[in-house]
């Protein structure tokens, strides 16, 4: 699948918030499940430089990605459309997000970081297969209580 990154817009953001519902424990990742995440995601100021809609070659919305710097660390946050998960697209999607980050942003430390809930072993395996390694464990307050997260990092050759 070819992935095209474009600035987020109202229609795509509304589709993600209203129509994307993950099954079972993964409902944790529904955009509407966390008010703070939802507020950041729907902030139109982020749509020009930070948050991208990801389309396929038919201009269908297949994912989203956010790229941002925090404390001199470059971070990636992403989501694949629920009906596309579990079909072997994860590695390609993550690698395309990494390639996009390298081509569009200045990576100060030549690394890309992400955080993932520890229960999400499916995503962790994908991240490991594309070269991310665990660097830290944290506990975060979430709408469902405290959740264990791991931070992962991928070194980018320069």
C-alpha positions in Angstrom: 0.0 0.0 0.0 1.2 3.5 -0.8 0.8 6.0 2.0 0.3 9.7 1.4 0.8 12.2 4.3 -1.3 15.3 4.2 -2.2 17.9 6.9 -5.1 16.8 9.0 -8.4 18.4 8.2 -11.8 18.6 9.9 -13.4 15.8 7.9 -10.5 13.3 8.6 -10.3 14.3 12.2 -14.1 13.9 12.7 -14.0 10.5 10.9 -11.2 9.3 13.3 -13.0 10.5 16.4 -16.5 9.3 15.4 -16.0 6.2 13.3 -12.7 4.6 14.5 -13.5 2.1 17.2 -10.9 -0.6 18.2 -12.0 -4.0 19.6 -11.7 -5.2 23.2 -8.8 -3.9 25.2 -7.6 -1.8 22.2 -10.6 0.5 22.7 -8.2 2.3 25.0 -6.9 3.8 21.7 -10.2 5.2 20.5 -9.5 8.9 20.1 -12.7 9.8 22.0 -11.6 7.6 25.0 -9.2 10.2 26.4 -10.3 13.9 26.7 -6.7 15.2 26.8 -5.7 13.3 23.7 -8.9 14.3 22.0 -8.3 18.0 22.8 -4.8 17.9 21.4 -5.8 15.9 18.4 -8.7 18.3 17.5 -6.6 21.4 18.0 -6.4 22.8 14.5 -3.1 24.7 15.3 -1.5 21.2 15.3 -2.8 20.2 11.9 -0.4 22.3 9.8 2.9 21.2 11.3 2.3 18.3 13.7 -0.6 16.0 12.8 -1.0 14.3 9.5 -3.8 12.3 7.9 -2.5 9.3 6.1 -4.2 8.3 2.9 -3.8 5.3 0.5 -3.5 5.6 -3.2 -7.3 5.9 -3.6 -7.3 8.9 -1.2 -9.0 6.8 1.6 -8.1 7.7 5.1 -6.1 4.8 6.5 -4.2 6.3 9.4 -2.9 9.3 11.2 0.5 10.4 12.6 1.7 13.1 14.9 5.3 14.3 14.8 6.6 16.6 17.6 9.6 17.5 19.7 9.5 17.5 23.5 12.7 18.1 25.6 14.9 17.8 22.5 13.5 14.4 21.8 11.6 13.7 18.6 8.4 11.8 19.1 6.0 9.9 16.9 2.4 9.0 17.7 0.3 7.1 15.2 -2.8 5.2 14.5 -3.9 2.7 11.8 -7.6 2.5 10.9 -9.1 -0.2 13.1 -10.3 -2.5 10.3 -6.8 -2.5 8.8 -5.1 -3.7 12.0 -4.1 -7.3 12.2 -3.6 -7.7 8.5 0.2 -7.3 8.2 0.2 -3.6 7.4 1.7 -2.4 10.6 5.4 -2.6 9.7 4.9 -0.9 6.4 2.8 1.9 8.0 5.3 2.5 10.9 8.3 2.5 8.4 6.5 5.0 6.2 5.9 7.2 9.3 9.6 7.0 10.1 10.6 7.9 6.5 8.2 10.8 6.5 9.7 12.1 9.8 13.2 11.9 8.5 12.3 13.7 5.3 10.2 16.5 6.8 11.6 17.2 10.3 14.9 17.9 11.9 15.8 15.1 14.3 18.2 16.7 16.7 19.5 13.4 18.3 19.0 11.2 15.2 16.4 9.2 17.1 12.6 8.8 17.0 10.8 7.9 20.2 7.3 6.6 20.8 5.3 5.4 23.8 3.0 2.4 23.8 0.9 0.7 26.5 2.6 -2.4 27.8 -0.5 -4.5 27.2 -0.3 -3.7 23.5 2.1 -6.5 22.6 0.8 -6.6 19.0 2.1 -3.0 18.4 5.3 -3.6 20.5 6.2 -6.5 18.2 5.7 -4.4 15.1 7.9 -1.6 16.6 10.6 -4.1 17.5 10.6 -5.6 14.0 11.2 -2.2 12.4 14.1 -1.4 14.8 12.6 0.3 17.9 14.1 -0.8 21.2 12.7 -0.3 24.7 14.4 2.5 26.6 12.2 3.3 29.5 9.1 2.1 31.5 6.6 4.6 32.9 3.2 4.6 34.5 0.7 7.1 33.2 -2.6 8.3 34.5 -5.3 7.5 31.9 -9.1 7.6 31.9 -9.1 3.9 32.9 -6.6 4.4 35.7 -2.8 3.9 35.8 -1.4 2.1 32.8 2.1 0.8 32.3 3.8 2.2 29.2 7.1 1.6 27.6 9.1 4.1 25.7 10.8 2.9 22.6 13.5 4.5 20.4 14.8 4.0 16.9 18.2 5.3 15.9 18.3 7.1 12.5 21.5 6.9 10.6 22.7 10.3 9.3 
